[in-house]
Amino acid sequence: MSELLQQAFRDQRVLVTGHTGFKGSWLSLWLARLGAQVSGYALAPPTTPAMFEVCRVAEVMDHALGDVRDRASLSRRITEVRPRVIFHLAAQPLVRQSYVDPLETLQTNVMGTAHVLEAVREAKLACAIVVVTSDKCYDNREWVWGYRENDPMGGKDPYSMSKGATELVTASWRESFFPPSGPVKLASARAGNVIGGGDWAADRIIPDCVRAFAQGTAVELRSPRATRPWQHVLEPVLGYLMLAQRLLSAQGEHYCSGWNFGPAPADVRPVEQVVALMAQGWGPACRWHTAQAASFKEAFSLSLSCDKAAQLLGWTPAWTLEQAIAQTARWYRAWHDGTEDMRVVTEGQIDAFQAQHPSLRPLATA
């Protein structure tokens, strides 16, 4: 494992909100392998099956259920844990659900983030906070080039708007209450379309593929030519870890801002290519077709510029899309066949990723 990350997180009290979700489960397992004292605060796992349960994540952390919309409960949890690092991942993560219940999306994503930040302020903690949002926080102009961290926030649908608003809340608390020179180091992280084993959410292309391929049915594609910045879940999770490590360092005040973590430009590809690669990794007899037009608005083209993370954090993607999908298909096949311990499979992918990742070489100071 990376000595740099072990030195940063070994024996540190770390709170992960949203730890029962897909990305939160990967992050919690990685933190546990780094020797952190990991605590969680989240709703019950959002799907059945769920990676949190399949990989027995609760065994390696202090697992607690709670809702970030419940300010009093969240404040008690933060006061109890007194974390040195907070990764705030708890969110309503689905575009379609934001149309079904826009108020829930706003309450969870926007007010939930404000509740976390206010609880830290009231508890008078000295800590590093990484607020995880999305590439959809930007005002999407359907540009062919990647969005940079200083581009304006926006959102033409409730989900995207909630992510842009979450970024504004984070920036506001930093300007008003958590100056970079103070004891709280606050940053935000914006990732692209994340794939990997253990995601069973509705209306996401990889889980849709797995469900269809396992049942021998065809996958429905809403927008086969829409392009997205695809990346394996371990890529942005490493970005969050590296960002938190920098926030904890003596130069932490230089990293209190927004950061993009996306794939190489060559891996910003259309949905239909991703499905074809997933079908290749799964096995024969996989089929798909284009569904009727979606009843809600989605961006057609979206990509991120990650020059800032590359130059100032030393973070760059390691796996190509082909490698990311191969690892993803391998994870799901192991689960589907039922012949392997899925936590062992997951930890093996974490270890392999660390061993070959160029970003885990010794970092230069800012």
C-alpha positions as CSV (number, residue, x, y, z in Angstrom):
1,M,0.0,0.0,0.0
2,S,1.0,3.6,-0.4
3,E,3.1,4.8,2.5
4,L,1.9,8.3,1.9
5,L,-1.7,7.4,2.4
6,Q,-0.9,5.1,5.4
7,Q,1.0,7.9,7.1
8,A,-1.9,10.3,6.5
9,F,-4.8,8.1,7.7
10,R,-3.4,5.5,10.1
11,D,-5.2,5.8,13.4
12,Q,-7.0,8.9,12.3
13,R,-10.7,9.3,13.2
14,V,-12.5,9.5,9.9
15,L,-16.3,10.0,9.4
16,V,-17.8,9.0,6.1
17,T,-21.4,10.2,5.5
18,G,-23.2,8.0,3.0
19,H,-20.9,5.0,3.8
20,T,-23.7,2.5,3.0
21,G,-23.8,3.6,-0.7
22,F,-21.7,2.4,-3.6
23,K,-18.9,4.9,-3.5
24,G,-19.0,5.2,0.3
25,S,-18.5,1.4,0.6
26,W,-15.4,1.5,-1.6
27,L,-14.0,4.5,0.3
28,S,-14.7,2.9,3.8
29,L,-13.0,-0.4,2.8
30,W,-10.0,1.5,1.5
31,L,-9.7,3.7,4.6
32,A,-9.9,0.6,6.8
33,R,-7.0,-1.0,4.9
34,L,-5.0,2.2,5.5
35,G,-5.5,1.8,9.2
36,A,-8.0,4.6,9.8
37,Q,-10.6,4.5,12.6
38,V,-13.6,4.7,10.2
39,S,-17.1,5.7,11.4
40,G,-20.1,6.1,9.3
41,Y,-23.5,8.0,9.2
42,A,-26.0,7.1,6.5
43,L,-29.4,5.7,5.7
44,A,-29.7,2.0,5.4
45,P,-28.3,0.5,2.1
46,P,-30.3,2.0,-0.7
47,T,-30.6,-1.2,-2.9
48,T,-31.0,-4.9,-2.6
49,P,-28.4,-6.3,-3.1
50,A,-26.0,-3.7,-1.8
51,M,-22.3,-3.6,-1.8
52,F,-22.2,-2.5,1.8
53,E,-23.8,-5.9,2.8
54,V,-22.3,-8.1,0.1
55,C,-18.8,-7.0,1.2
56,R,-19.6,-6.9,4.9
57,V,-18.3,-3.3,5.2
58,A,-19.9,-2.9,8.7
59,E,-17.3,-5.4,10.1
60,V,-14.4,-2.9,9.5
61,M,-16.0,0.3,10.8
62,D,-18.2,1.9,13.4
63,H,-21.5,1.7,11.5
64,A,-24.4,4.0,12.4
65,L,-27.7,4.8,10.6
66,G,-29.0,8.3,10.3
67,D,-30.3,11.0,7.9
68,V,-28.3,14.1,7.1
69,R,-31.7,15.9,7.0
70,D,-31.9,15.3,10.7
71,R,-29.7,18.0,12.0
72,A,-29.9,17.0,15.7
73,S,-29.0,13.4,15.1
74,L,-26.2,14.3,12.7
75,S,-24.8,16.8,15.2
76,R,-24.8,14.2,17.9
77,R,-22.9,11.8,15.7
78,I,-20.2,14.3,14.8
79,T,-19.8,15.3,18.4
80,E,-19.5,11.6,19.4
81,V,-16.9,10.7,16.7
82,R,-15.0,14.1,16.8
83,P,-13.5,13.2,13.4
84,R,-10.2,14.5,12.2
85,V,-11.4,14.0,8.6
86,I,-14.9,14.0,7.2
87,F,-15.8,12.7,3.7
88,H,-19.3,13.9,3.0
89,L,-20.8,11.6,0.4
90,A,-24.4,11.3,1.7
91,A,-26.7,12.4,-1.1
92,Q,-29.7,11.7,-3.3
93,P,-27.6,10.6,-6.3
94,L,-30.2,9.9,-9.1
95,V,-31.3,12.3,-11.8
96,R,-34.7,10.6,-12.4
97,Q,-35.5,10.5,-8.7
98,S,-34.9,14.3,-8.6
99,Y,-37.8,14.7,-10.9
100,V,-40.0,12.4,-8.8
101,D,-39.2,14.2,-5.6
102,P,-37.3,17.4,-6.1
103,L,-37.8,18.6,-2.5
104,E,-36.2,15.4,-1.1
105,T,-33.2,16.0,-3.5
106,L,-32.8,19.6,-2.3
107,Q,-33.2,18.8,1.4
108,T,-30.7,15.9,1.2
109,N,-28.1,17.4,-1.1
110,V,-28.2,21.1,-0.1
111,M,-29.5,21.3,3.4
112,G,-27.8,18.0,4.3
113,T,-24.4,19.5,3.4
114,A,-25.2,22.7,5.4
115,H,-26.1,20.5,8.4
116,V,-22.7,18.8,8.2
117,L,-20.8,22.0,8.0
118,E,-22.8,23.7,10.7
119,A,-22.4,20.7,13.0
120,V,-18.6,21.0,12.6
121,R,-18.8,24.7,13.4
122,E,-20.9,24.2,16.5
123,A,-18.6,21.4,17.7
124,K,-15.5,23.6,17.2
125,L,-13.6,20.8,15.5
126,A,-10.2,21.1,13.9
127,C,-10.6,18.8,10.8
128,A,-10.3,18.4,7.1
129,I,-13.6,18.1,5.2
130,V,-14.1,16.9,1.6
131,V,-17.6,17.5,0.3
132,V,-18.2,15.2,-2.7
133,T,-20.6,16.6,-5.4
134,S,-20.7,15.8,-9.1
135,D,-19.5,17.0,-12.5
136,K,-23.2,18.0,-13.0
137,C,-22.7,20.9,-10.7
138,Y,-21.5,23.0,-13.6
139,D,-23.8,25.2,-15.8
140,N,-23.7,22.8,-18.8
141,R,-23.3,24.6,-22.1
142,E,-22.8,21.3,-24.0
143,W,-19.2,22.4,-24.7
144,V,-16.8,19.9,-26.3
145,W,-14.0,20.9,-23.9
146,G,-13.9,20.0,-20.2
147,Y,-15.3,22.2,-17.4
148,R,-12.7,23.8,-15.1
149,E,-13.1,24.5,-11.4
150,N,-13.6,28.2,-11.9
151,D,-16.5,27.7,-14.4
152,P,-19.9,28.8,-13.1
153,M,-22.2,26.5,-11.2
154,G,-25.7,25.8,-12.7
155,G,-28.2,23.1,-13.2
156,K,-31.1,22.6,-15.7
157,D,-32.7,19.8,-13.7
158,P,-33.4,19.4,-9.9
159,Y,-30.4,17.0,-9.4
160,S,-27.9,19.1,-11.2
161,M,-29.2,22.3,-9.6
162,S,-28.8,20.6,-6.2
163,K,-25.2,19.8,-6.9
164,G,-24.4,23.3,-8.0
165,A,-26.2,24.6,-4.9
166,T,-24.2,22.3,-2.7
167,E,-21.0,23.8,-4.2
168,L,-22.3,27.2,-3.4
169,V,-23.1,26.2,0.2
170,T,-19.6,24.8,0.6
171,A,-18.0,27.9,-0.8
172,S,-20.2,30.2,1.4
173,W,-19.3,28.3,4.6
174,R,-15.6,28.5,3.6
175,E,-15.8,32.3,3.0
176,S,-17.9,33.0,6.1
177,F,-16.8,30.5,8.8
178,F,-13.9,28.3,7.7
179,P,-11.1,30.5,6.3
180,P,-8.3,28.3,4.9
181,S,-5.9,29.7,7.6
182,G,-8.2,28.4,10.3
183,P,-8.6,25.0,12.0
184,V,-11.1,23.6,9.4
185,K,-9.8,22.9,6.0
186,L,-12.7,22.6,3.6
187,A,-12.7,21.5,-0.1
188,S,-15.1,20.0,-2.6
189,A,-14.6,17.2,-5.1
190,R,-16.4,16.8,-8.4
191,A,-16.2,13.4,-10.2
192,G,-17.4,12.1,-13.5
193,N,-19.6,9.1,-14.2
194,V,-18.3,6.5,-11.8
195,I,-18.5,2.8,-12.6
196,G,-17.3,-0.3,-10.7
197,G,-18.5,-3.4,-9.0
198,G,-21.2,-3.1,-6.3
199,D,-23.4,-0.5,-7.9
200,W,-27.1,-1.6,-8.1
201,A,-28.7,1.8,-8.4
202,A,-31.7,2.3,-10.8
203,D,-31.2,4.1,-14.1
204,R,-27.4,3.7,-14.2
205,I,-26.0,2.0,-17.2
206,I,-23.7,-0.6,-15.6
207,P,-26.2,-1.9,-13.1
208,D,-28.8,-1.9,-15.9
209,C,-26.4,-4.0,-18.0
210,V,-25.8,-6.5,-15.1
211,R,-29.5,-6.9,-14.4
212,A,-30.2,-7.5,-18.0
213,F,-27.3,-9.7,-18.8
214,A,-27.9,-11.9,-15.7
215,Q,-31.5,-12.4,-16.8
216,G,-30.8,-12.9,-20.5
217,T,-32.8,-9.8,-21.5
218,A,-31.8,-6.7,-23.6
219,V,-30.5,-3.5,-22.0
220,E,-32.5,-0.4,-22.8
221,L,-30.4,2.7,-23.7
222,R,-32.0,6.1,-23.3
223,S,-29.3,8.1,-25.0
224,P,-26.8,5.7,-26.7
225,R,-24.8,8.5,-28.3
226,A,-24.6,10.7,-25.2
227,T,-21.0,11.1,-24.0
228,R,-19.9,11.0,-20.3
229,P,-16.6,11.1,-18.5
230,W,-16.5,7.4,-17.4
231,Q,-14.0,6.3,-14.7
232,H,-13.6,3.5,-12.3
233,V,-14.8,4.3,-8.8
234,L,-11.3,3.9,-7.4
235,E,-10.1,6.9,-9.5
236,P,-12.1,9.6,-7.7
237,V,-11.9,7.8,-4.4
238,L,-8.1,8.1,-4.6
239,G,-8.6,11.8,-5.5
240,Y,-10.7,12.3,-2.3
241,L,-8.0,10.6,-0.2
242,M,-5.2,12.6,-1.8
243,L,-7.1,15.8,-1.3
244,A,-7.8,15.0,2.4
245,Q,-4.1,14.1,2.9
246,R,-3.1,17.5,1.5
247,L,-5.7,19.3,3.7
248,L,-4.2,17.6,6.7
249,S,-0.7,18.7,5.8
250,A,1.2,21.8,6.9
251,Q,0.3,23.4,3.5
252,G,-3.4,22.5,3.9
253,E,-4.7,26.1,3.3
254,H,-3.5,25.9,-0.3
255,Y,-6.0,23.1,-1.1
256,C,-9.2,24.6,0.3
257,S,-11.2,24.9,-3.0
258,G,-13.0,22.9,-5.6
259,W,-11.3,20.0,-7.5
260,N,-12.2,17.9,-10.6
261,F,-11.5,14.2,-10.7
262,G,-12.3,12.8,-14.2
263,P,-10.9,10.4,-16.8
264,A,-8.5,11.1,-19.6
265,P,-10.1,12.8,-22.5
266,A,-9.9,9.6,-24.6
267,D,-12.3,8.0,-22.1
268,V,-15.1,10.5,-22.5
269,R,-17.2,8.2,-24.7
270,P,-20.8,7.5,-25.7
271,V,-23.0,5.2,-23.8
272,E,-23.2,2.6,-26.5
273,Q,-19.4,2.0,-26.4
274,V,-19.6,1.4,-22.7
275,V,-22.4,-1.1,-23.1
276,A,-20.4,-2.9,-25.8
277,L,-17.4,-3.2,-23.6
278,M,-19.4,-4.4,-20.7
279,A,-21.1,-7.0,-22.9
280,Q,-17.6,-8.2,-24.0
281,G,-16.5,-8.5,-20.4
282,W,-19.6,-10.3,-19.2
283,G,-19.8,-13.0,-21.9
284,P,-21.8,-14.1,-25.0
285,A,-25.4,-13.4,-25.8
286,C,-25.6,-9.9,-24.4
287,R,-28.1,-7.6,-26.2
288,W,-29.3,-4.0,-26.0
289,H,-31.6,-1.6,-27.8
290,T,-32.6,2.1,-27.8
291,A,-35.5,2.9,-25.5
292,Q,-38.2,5.5,-26.2
293,A,-37.1,9.1,-25.6
294,A,-36.5,9.9,-22.0
295,S,-39.3,11.9,-20.3
296,F,-36.8,14.1,-18.5
297,K,-33.9,16.4,-19.4
298,E,-30.3,15.0,-19.4
299,A,-27.1,16.5,-20.6
300,F,-25.9,15.1,-23.9
301,S,-22.2,16.1,-23.6
302,L,-20.2,16.5,-20.5
303,S,-16.5,16.3,-19.6
304,L,-14.1,17.6,-17.0
305,S,-10.7,19.3,-17.1
306,C,-8.5,17.8,-14.4
307,D,-5.4,19.8,-15.0
308,K,-5.6,21.4,-11.5
309,A,-5.6,18.0,-9.8
310,A,-2.7,16.7,-12.0
311,Q,-0.5,19.8,-11.4
312,L,-1.2,20.5,-7.8
313,L,-2.1,17.1,-6.3
314,G,-0.1,14.9,-8.6
315,W,-3.4,12.9,-9.3
316,T,-3.9,11.4,-12.7
317,P,-6.2,8.5,-13.9
318,A,-4.5,5.1,-14.0
319,W,-7.0,2.8,-15.7
320,T,-8.3,3.2,-19.2
321,L,-12.0,2.7,-19.8
322,E,-11.2,-0.7,-21.1
323,Q,-9.4,-1.6,-17.9
324,A,-12.1,-0.1,-15.7
325,I,-14.8,-2.1,-17.4
326,A,-12.8,-5.3,-17.4
327,Q,-12.4,-4.9,-13.6
328,T,-16.1,-4.0,-13.2
329,A,-17.2,-7.0,-15.2
330,R,-14.8,-9.3,-13.2
331,W,-16.4,-8.0,-10.0
332,Y,-20.0,-8.6,-11.1
333,R,-19.2,-12.0,-12.6
334,A,-17.7,-13.1,-9.3
335,W,-20.7,-12.0,-7.4
336,H,-23.1,-13.5,-9.9
337,D,-21.3,-16.9,-9.9
338,G,-21.1,-16.9,-6.1
339,T,-17.8,-18.6,-5.9
340,E,-15.7,-15.9,-4.2
341,D,-15.7,-13.7,-1.1
342,M,-16.7,-10.3,-2.4
343,R,-14.8,-8.4,0.2
344,V,-11.6,-10.2,-0.8
345,V,-12.3,-9.5,-4.4
346,T,-12.9,-5.8,-3.6
347,E,-9.8,-5.5,-1.5
348,G,-7.8,-7.2,-4.1
349,Q,-8.9,-4.6,-6.7
350,I,-8.0,-1.8,-4.2
351,D,-4.5,-3.3,-3.7
352,A,-3.9,-3.8,-7.4
353,F,-5.0,-0.3,-8.2
354,Q,-2.7,1.2,-5.6
355,A,0.3,-0.9,-6.7
356,Q,0.1,0.4,-10.3
357,H,-1.2,3.9,-9.8
358,P,1.3,6.6,-10.9
359,S,-0.3,9.2,-8.5
360,L,0.9,7.2,-5.5
361,R,4.6,8.0,-6.0
362,P,6.0,10.5,-3.5
363,L,4.4,13.9,-4.0
364,A,6.2,17.2,-4.2
365,T,5.0,19.8,-1.7
366,A,3.1,22.8,-3.0
